[in-house]
Amino acid sequence: MTTRIPAKTRQAAQRLRREQTPFERKLWPHLKQLKISHGLHFRRQAPIGPYIADFVCFARKLIIELDGESHVGEASNAHDAARDAFFMQQDFRVLRFPNRAVGNDAASVVETVLNEVLS
């Protein structure tokens, strides 16, 4: 099978799926439930070009990014801005949530996602 995703990126995505953060593990069942309740299929740790999106619904062109401690600081902000710009060039919308939002109330995060998708 040929793919435009570099092998290194695919392997990194596979590793990230195996080694989810606690916040990704908490949100993932809620996003899977959206397939049953609303027909929205999300993938986790999905390679898109040179980047790996935390969660993506390709049908709705929506990416969900969870931001933890590694997203603090000027260098991280610049990297996140470059990622978001690339995703937007590919016609994706990007929703970013801090880990604490998922930790405190994952249902509210999912409600925000649904509002974005259904609007």
TAHUZI-V586620 format. One record per backbone hydrogen bond with DSSP energy under -1.0 kcal/mol. CO is the residue of the C=O (numbers start at 1). NH is the residue of the N-H. Records with the same first field share a line. If there is no record, write none. Layout:
BEGIN
CO: NH / NH
END
This chain:
BEGIN
6: 10
7: 11
8: 12
9: 13
10: 14
11: 15
12: 16
13: 17
14: 18
15: 19
21: 25
22: 26
23: 27
24: 28
27: 31
28: 32
29: 33
32: 35
33: 37
34: 38 / 40
43: 56
46: 53
48: 51
51: 48
53: 46
54: 45
55: 64
56: 43
57: 62
61: 93
62: 57
63: 95
64: 55
65: 97
67: 99
68: 71
69: 72
73: 77
74: 78
75: 79
76: 80
77: 81
78: 82
79: 83
80: 84
81: 85
82: 86
83: 87
84: 88
85: 89
86: 90
87: 92
88: 91
93: 63
95: 65
97: 67
98: 101 / 102
99: 103
100: 104
101: 105
105: 109
106: 110
107: 111
108: 112
109: 113
110: 114
111: 115
112: 116
113: 117
114: 118
END
